[in-house]
Amino acid sequence: HDGCIRAAAAAADHLVTGSTDNTLGVYNLRKRRAHGSLLQEGGGGAVSALSFYGGTHLLSGGGDGDVCIWRTSDWECLLRMKGHSAPIEALAVHPSGRLALSVCAGRKLRLWNLQTGK
């Protein structure tokens, strides 16, 4: 990263970090090396919240108020959900993998249906 790390999450063999440089760093824990960097579609913003669902999907949120759902098998952003007008500060995925919560700097809590993206 070229910026400060603002978030980190680990699951299975992966460690992902989010930074003020608008990127996510992906690391393979088993091989103990960097896998690469990801940039959210549209540039995103400083990545400040990360949450895995199992080892198959990762949610990221940041300065632009959007939440991205990443598939960990190929690190593709499957869906970008818009809903906050302030930077996202925290994310949590329900154990079922069907719902997620996000909290933004504007003191708003949003419940997301991950099956419909709304």
VEXPAVO-811638 format. One record per atom (N, C-alpha, C): residue number from 0; residue in one letter; atom name; z, x, y. Coordinates in Angstrom, 1 decimal, padded with zeros to 4 digits. Atoms other than C-alpha are relative to their C-alpha. Example, Ala and Ser with C-alpha at 12.3 -4.5 7.8 and 13.67 -1.06 7.14 Angstrom:
BEGIN
i:aa:at:c3:c1:c2
0:A:N:000.0:000.9:-001.2 $
0:A:CA:007.8:012.3:-004.5 $
0:A:C:000.0:000.9:001.2 $
1:S:N:000.0:-000.9:-001.1 $
1:S:CA:007.1:013.7:-001.1 $
1:S:C:000.8:-000.8:001.1 $
This chain:
BEGIN
i:aa:at:c3:c1:c2
0:H:N:000.0:000.8:-001.2 $
0:H:CA:000.0:000.0:000.0 $
0:H:C:000.0:000.9:001.3 $
1:D:N:000.0:-000.7:-001.3 $
1:D:CA:-000.6:001.0:003.6 $
1:D:C:001.1:-000.6:000.9 $
2:G:N:-001.0:000.6:-000.7 $
2:G:CA:002.1:-001.3:004.8 $
2:G:C:001.3:-000.1:-000.8 $
3:C:N:-001.3:000.2:000.7 $
3:C:CA:005.7:-002.2:003.9 $
3:C:C:000.0:-001.0:-001.1 $
4:I:N:-000.1:000.9:001.0 $
4:I:CA:006.4:-003.9:000.7 $
4:I:C:001.0:-001.1:000.3 $
5:R:N:-000.8:001.1:-000.4 $
5:R:CA:007.8:-007.4:001.3 $
5:R:C:000.5:-000.8:-001.1 $
6:A:N:-000.3:000.8:001.2 $
6:A:CA:007.9:-008.9:-002.2 $
6:A:C:-000.3:000.7:-001.3 $
7:A:N:000.4:-000.6:001.3 $
7:A:CA:007.9:-007.9:-005.8 $
7:A:C:000.4:-001.0:-001.1 $
8:A:N:-000.3:000.9:001.1 $
8:A:CA:007.8:-009.8:-009.1 $
8:A:C:-000.5:000.7:-001.3 $
9:A:N:000.4:-000.6:001.3 $
9:A:CA:007.6:-008.7:-012.8 $
9:A:C:000.0:-001.1:-001.1 $
10:A:N:000.0:000.9:001.2 $
10:A:CA:006.6:-010.5:-016.0 $
10:A:C:-000.9:000.7:-001.0 $
11:A:N:000.7:-000.6:001.2 $
11:A:CA:005.5:-009.3:-019.4 $
11:A:C:-000.3:001.5:000.4 $
12:D:N:000.4:-001.4:-000.2 $
12:D:CA:003.6:-006.0:-018.8 $
12:D:C:-000.3:000.3:001.5 $
13:H:N:000.4:-000.2:-001.4 $
13:H:CA:003.0:-006.5:-015.0 $
13:H:C:001.1:000.0:001.0 $
14:L:N:-000.8:000.0:-001.2 $
14:L:CA:004.7:-005.6:-011.8 $
14:L:C:-001.0:-000.2:001.1 $
15:V:N:000.9:000.2:-001.2 $
15:V:CA:003.1:-007.0:-008.6 $
15:V:C:000.9:000.1:001.2 $
16:T:N:-000.7:-000.2:-001.3 $
16:T:CA:004.1:-006.1:-005.1 $
16:T:C:-000.9:-000.6:001.1 $
17:G:N:000.8:000.5:-001.2 $
17:G:CA:003.1:-007.8:-001.8 $
17:G:C:000.4:000.7:001.2 $
18:S:N:-000.2:-000.9:-001.1 $
18:S:CA:002.8:-006.0:001.4 $
18:S:C:-000.5:-000.5:001.3 $
19:T:N:000.5:000.4:-001.4 $
19:T:CA:002.3:-006.3:005.2 $
19:T:C:-001.4:000.4:000.2 $
20:D:N:001.5:-000.3:-000.2 $
20:D:CA:-001.2:-004.8:004.7 $
20:D:C:-000.9:-001.0:-000.6 $
21:N:N:000.7:001.2:000.5 $
21:N:CA:-002.2:-008.2:003.2 $
21:N:C:-000.6:000.2:-001.4 $
22:T:N:000.5:-000.2:001.4 $
22:T:CA:-002.7:-006.9:-000.3 $
22:T:C:001.2:-000.2:-001.0 $
23:L:N:-001.0:000.1:001.2 $
23:L:CA:-001.0:-007.3:-003.7 $
23:L:C:-000.3:001.3:-000.8 $
24:G:N:000.2:-001.2:000.8 $
24:G:CA:-000.5:-004.1:-005.7 $
24:G:C:000.4:-000.5:-001.5 $
25:V:N:-000.2:000.4:001.4 $
25:V:CA:-000.8:-004.6:-009.5 $
25:V:C:000.2:001.2:-000.8 $
26:Y:N:-000.4:-001.2:000.8 $
26:Y:CA:000.9:-002.2:-011.9 $
26:Y:C:000.2:-000.4:-001.4 $
27:N:N:-000.1:000.2:001.5 $
27:N:CA:000.8:-002.0:-015.7 $
27:N:C:001.3:000.7:-000.4 $
28:L:N:-001.3:-000.6:000.3 $
28:L:CA:004.4:-001.4:-016.8 $
28:L:C:000.0:000.7:-001.3 $
29:R:N:000.1:-000.6:001.3 $
29:R:CA:003.5:-000.5:-020.4 $
29:R:C:-000.6:001.4:000.2 $
30:K:N:000.7:-001.3:-000.1 $
30:K:CA:001.1:002.3:-019.3 $
30:K:C:000.5:000.8:001.2 $
31:R:N:-000.7:-000.7:-001.1 $
31:R:CA:003.2:003.1:-016.2 $
31:R:C:-001.1:000.6:001.0 $
32:R:N:001.0:-000.4:-001.0 $
32:R:CA:000.2:003.2:-013.8 $
32:R:C:-000.5:-001.2:000.8 $
33:A:N:000.5:001.0:-000.9 $
33:A:CA:-001.4:001.3:-011.0 $
33:A:C:-001.3:-000.6:-000.7 $
34:H:N:001.1:000.7:000.5 $
34:H:CA:-003.9:-001.3:-012.1 $
34:H:C:-001.1:-000.3:001.1 $
35:G:N:000.9:000.3:-001.1 $
35:G:CA:-005.4:-002.0:-008.7 $
35:G:C:000.7:-000.8:001.1 $
36:S:N:-000.4:000.8:-001.1 $
36:S:CA:-005.1:-004.0:-005.5 $
36:S:C:-000.8:-001.2:000.2 $
37:L:N:000.6:001.2:-000.2 $
37:L:CA:-005.9:-007.5:-004.6 $
37:L:C:000.1:-000.5:001.4 $
38:L:N:000.0:000.6:-001.4 $
38:L:CA:-006.8:-009.2:-001.3 $
38:L:C:-000.2:-001.4:-000.1 $
39:Q:N:000.2:001.5:000.0 $
39:Q:CA:-006.3:-012.9:-000.9 $
39:Q:C:-001.3:-000.4:000.7 $
40:E:N:001.2:000.5:-000.6 $
40:E:CA:-009.5:-014.8:-000.1 $
40:E:C:000.3:-000.3:001.5 $
41:G:N:-000.2:000.2:-001.5 $
41:G:CA:-010.0:-015.0:003.7 $
41:G:C:000.9:001.0:000.6 $
42:G:N:-000.9:-001.0:-000.6 $
42:G:CA:-007.8:-012.0:004.2 $
42:G:C:001.5:-000.3:-000.1 $
43:G:N:-001.4:000.4:000.2 $
43:G:CA:-004.6:-014.0:003.8 $
43:G:C:000.8:000.5:001.2 $
44:G:N:-000.9:-000.5:-001.0 $
44:G:CA:-001.7:-012.5:005.7 $
44:G:C:001.0:000.9:-000.7 $
45:A:N:-001.0:-000.8:000.6 $
45:A:CA:001.3:-010.3:005.0 $
45:A:C:000.5:-000.7:-001.2 $
46:V:N:-000.5:000.6:001.2 $
46:V:CA:002.3:-011.1:001.4 $
46:V:C:001.5:000.1:-000.1 $
47:S:N:-001.4:000.0:-000.1 $
47:S:CA:005.9:-012.1:001.5 $
47:S:C:000.7:-000.7:-001.1 $
48:A:N:-000.6:000.7:001.1 $
48:A:CA:006.5:-014.2:-001.7 $
48:A:C:-000.9:000.0:-001.2 $
49:L:N:000.8:-000.1:001.3 $
49:L:CA:005.5:-013.8:-005.3 $
49:L:C:000.9:-000.7:-001.1 $
50:S:N:-000.7:000.6:001.1 $
50:S:CA:006.4:-015.8:-008.4 $
50:S:C:-000.9:-000.1:-001.2 $
51:F:N:000.8:000.2:001.2 $
51:F:CA:005.1:-015.6:-012.0 $
51:F:C:000.3:-001.3:-000.7 $
52:Y:N:-000.3:001.0:001.0 $
52:Y:CA:004.7:-018.4:-014.4 $
52:Y:C:-000.4:000.6:-001.3 $
53:G:N:000.2:-000.7:001.3 $
53:G:CA:005.1:-016.9:-017.8 $
53:G:C:-000.7:001.3:000.3 $
54:G:N:000.7:-001.2:-000.3 $
54:G:CA:002.8:-013.9:-018.0 $
54:G:C:-001.4:-000.3:000.3 $
55:T:N:001.4:000.4:-000.1 $
55:T:CA:-000.4:-015.9:-017.4 $
55:T:C:-000.4:-000.3:001.4 $
56:H:N:000.4:000.3:-001.4 $
56:H:CA:-000.3:-016.9:-013.7 $
56:H:C:001.0:000.5:001.0 $
57:L:N:-000.9:-000.5:-001.1 $
57:L:CA:001.1:-015.5:-010.4 $
57:L:C:-000.3:-000.9:001.2 $
58:L:N:000.2:000.6:-001.3 $
58:L:CA:001.6:-017.4:-007.2 $
58:L:C:000.4:001.0:001.1 $
59:S:N:-000.3:-000.9:-001.2 $
59:S:CA:001.5:-015.5:-003.9 $
59:S:C:-000.1:-000.8:001.2 $
60:G:N:000.0:000.7:-001.3 $
60:G:CA:002.3:-016.7:-000.4 $
60:G:C:000.3:001.0:001.1 $
61:G:N:-000.2:-001.0:-001.1 $
61:G:CA:002.4:-015.0:003.0 $
61:G:C:-000.2:-000.6:001.3 $
62:G:N:000.0:000.3:-001.5 $
62:G:CA:001.8:-015.0:006.7 $
62:G:C:-000.9:-001.1:000.4 $
63:D:N:001.0:001.1:-000.4 $
63:D:CA:-001.1:-017.5:006.7 $
63:D:C:000.5:-001.3:-000.4 $
64:G:N:-000.5:001.3:000.4 $
64:G:CA:001.0:-020.2:005.1 $
64:G:C:-000.6:-000.6:-001.2 $
65:D:N:000.7:000.5:001.2 $
65:D:CA:-001.2:-020.5:002.0 $
65:D:C:000.6:000.6:-001.2 $
66:V:N:-000.5:-000.4:001.3 $
66:V:CA:-000.3:-020.2:-001.6 $
66:V:C:-001.3:000.2:-000.9 $
67:C:N:001.1:-000.3:001.0 $
67:C:CA:-002.8:-018.6:-004.1 $
67:C:C:000.6:000.0:-001.4 $
68:I:N:-000.3:000.0:001.4 $
68:I:CA:-002.7:-019.1:-007.8 $
68:I:C:-001.0:001.0:-000.7 $
69:W:N:000.8:-001.0:000.7 $
69:W:CA:-003.9:-016.0:-009.7 $
69:W:C:000.2:-000.1:-001.5 $
70:R:N:000.0:-000.1:001.5 $
70:R:CA:-004.9:-015.8:-013.4 $
70:R:C:000.2:001.5:-000.3 $
71:T:N:-000.3:-001.4:000.2 $
71:T:CA:-003.4:-012.6:-014.7 $
71:T:C:-000.9:000.7:-001.0 $
72:S:N:000.9:-000.6:000.9 $
72:S:CA:-006.0:-012.0:-017.4 $
72:S:C:-001.1:000.8:000.7 $
73:D:N:001.0:-000.6:-000.8 $
73:D:CA:-008.6:-011.1:-014.8 $
73:D:C:000.3:000.1:001.5 $
74:W:N:-000.5:000.0:-001.4 $
74:W:CA:-006.7:-011.4:-011.5 $
74:W:C:-000.9:-000.7:000.9 $
75:E:N:000.9:000.9:-000.9 $
75:E:CA:-009.0:-014.1:-010.1 $
75:E:C:000.9:-001.0:000.7 $
76:C:N:-000.7:001.0:-000.7 $
76:C:CA:-007.6:-016.3:-007.4 $
76:C:C:-000.7:-001.4:-000.4 $
77:L:N:000.6:001.2:000.4 $
77:L:CA:-008.2:-019.7:-009.0 $
77:L:C:000.1:-001.1:001.0 $
78:L:N:-000.2:001.0:-000.9 $
78:L:CA:-006.9:-021.8:-006.2 $
78:L:C:000.8:000.5:001.2 $
79:R:N:-000.8:-000.3:-001.2 $
79:R:CA:-005.8:-021.4:-002.6 $
79:R:C:000.4:-001.3:000.6 $
80:M:N:-000.6:001.3:-000.5 $
80:M:CA:-003.5:-024.2:-001.4 $
80:M:C:000.5:000.2:001.4 $
81:K:N:-000.4:-000.1:-001.4 $
81:K:CA:-003.1:-024.8:002.3 $
81:K:C:001.0:-001.2:000.3 $
82:G:N:-001.0:001.0:-000.2 $
82:G:CA:000.0:-026.7:003.6 $
82:G:C:001.0:000.4:001.0 $
83:H:N:-001.0:-000.4:-000.9 $
83:H:CA:002.3:-024.6:005.7 $
83:H:C:-000.7:000.5:001.3 $
84:S:N:000.5:-000.5:-001.3 $
84:S:CA:001.8:-023.8:009.4 $
84:S:C:000.7:001.3:000.4 $
85:A:N:-000.8:-001.2:-000.3 $
85:A:CA:004.3:-020.9:009.3 $
85:A:C:-000.1:000.9:-001.3 $
86:P:N:000.0:-000.9:001.2 $
86:P:CA:004.6:-017.8:007.0 $
86:P:C:000.9:-000.5:-001.1 $
87:I:N:-000.7:000.4:001.2 $
87:I:CA:005.8:-018.5:003.5 $
87:I:C:001.1:001.1:-000.3 $
88:E:N:-001.1:-000.9:000.2 $
88:E:CA:009.2:-016.9:002.8 $
88:E:C:000.5:000.1:-001.5 $
89:A:N:-000.5:000.0:001.4 $
89:A:CA:009.9:-017.9:-000.8 $
89:A:C:-000.9:-001.0:-000.9 $
90:L:N:000.7:000.9:001.0 $
90:L:CA:008.2:-019.4:-003.9 $
90:L:C:000.7:-000.1:-001.3 $
91:A:N:-000.6:000.1:001.3 $
91:A:CA:009.5:-020.7:-007.2 $
91:A:C:-000.9:-001.0:-000.8 $
92:V:N:000.8:000.8:000.9 $
92:V:CA:007.6:-022.2:-010.2 $
92:V:C:001.0:-000.7:-000.9 $
93:H:N:-000.8:000.8:001.0 $
93:H:CA:009.2:-025.0:-012.3 $
93:H:C:-000.3:000.6:-001.4 $
94:P:N:000.3:-000.5:001.4 $
94:P:CA:009.6:-023.9:-016.0 $
94:P:C:-001.1:-000.7:-000.7 $
95:S:N:001.1:000.7:000.7 $
95:S:CA:007.0:-026.5:-017.0 $
95:S:C:-001.4:000.6:000.4 $
96:G:N:001.2:-000.5:-000.5 $
96:G:CA:004.4:-024.7:-014.9 $
96:G:C:-000.8:-001.0:000.8 $
97:R:N:000.8:001.1:-000.7 $
97:R:CA:003.3:-028.0:-013.3 $
97:R:C:000.3:-000.1:001.4 $
98:L:N:-000.4:000.2:-001.4 $
98:L:CA:005.2:-027.8:-010.0 $
98:L:C:000.5:001.4:000.5 $
99:A:N:-000.5:-001.2:-000.7 $
99:A:CA:006.1:-025.1:-007.5 $
99:A:C:000.6:-000.5:001.3 $
100:L:N:-000.6:000.2:-001.3 $
100:L:CA:008.2:-025.0:-004.4 $
100:L:C:-000.3:001.2:000.9 $
101:S:N:000.2:-001.1:-001.0 $
101:S:CA:007.5:-023.0:-001.2 $
101:S:C:000.8:-000.3:001.2 $
102:V:N:-000.8:000.1:-001.2 $
102:V:CA:009.6:-022.4:001.8 $
102:V:C:-000.6:000.8:001.1 $
103:C:N:000.6:-000.8:-001.1 $
103:C:CA:008.2:-021.3:005.2 $
103:C:C:001.0:000.2:001.1 $
104:A:N:-000.8:-000.4:-001.1 $
104:A:CA:009.6:-019.8:008.3 $
104:A:C:000.3:-001.1:001.0 $
105:G:N:-000.2:001.1:-000.8 $
105:G:CA:009.2:-023.1:010.0 $
105:G:C:001.0:-001.0:-000.5 $
106:R:N:-001.1:000.8:000.6 $
106:R:CA:012.1:-024.4:007.9 $
106:R:C:-000.5:-001.2:-000.8 $
107:K:N:000.6:001.1:000.8 $
107:K:CA:009.9:-026.6:005.7 $
107:K:C:-000.1:000.4:-001.4 $
108:L:N:000.1:-000.2:001.4 $
108:L:CA:010.0:-027.0:002.0 $
108:L:C:-001.1:-000.9:-000.5 $
109:R:N:001.1:000.7:000.5 $
109:R:CA:006.9:-028.0:000.2 $
109:R:C:000.0:000.0:-001.6 $
110:L:N:000.1:000.1:001.5 $
110:L:CA:006.5:-029.3:-003.4 $
110:L:C:-001.5:-000.1:-000.3 $
111:W:N:001.4:-000.1:000.4 $
111:W:CA:003.2:-028.4:-005.0 $
111:W:C:-000.2:-000.5:-001.4 $
112:N:N:000.4:000.4:001.4 $
112:N:CA:001.5:-030.1:-008.0 $
112:N:C:-001.0:001.0:-000.3 $
113:L:N:000.9:-001.1:000.3 $
113:L:CA:-000.1:-027.1:-009.6 $
113:L:C:-001.2:-000.5:-000.8 $
114:Q:N:001.2:000.6:000.8 $
114:Q:CA:-002.4:-029.3:-011.8 $
114:Q:C:-001.1:-000.5:001.0 $
115:T:N:001.0:000.5:-000.9 $
115:T:CA:-004.1:-030.9:-008.8 $
115:T:C:-000.2:000.9:001.2 $
116:G:N:000.1:-000.9:-001.1 $
116:G:CA:-003.5:-028.2:-006.2 $
116:G:C:000.4:-000.6:001.3 $
117:K:N:-000.5:000.7:-001.2 $
117:K:CA:-001.8:-030.6:-003.7 $
117:K:C:001.5:-000.1:000.0 $
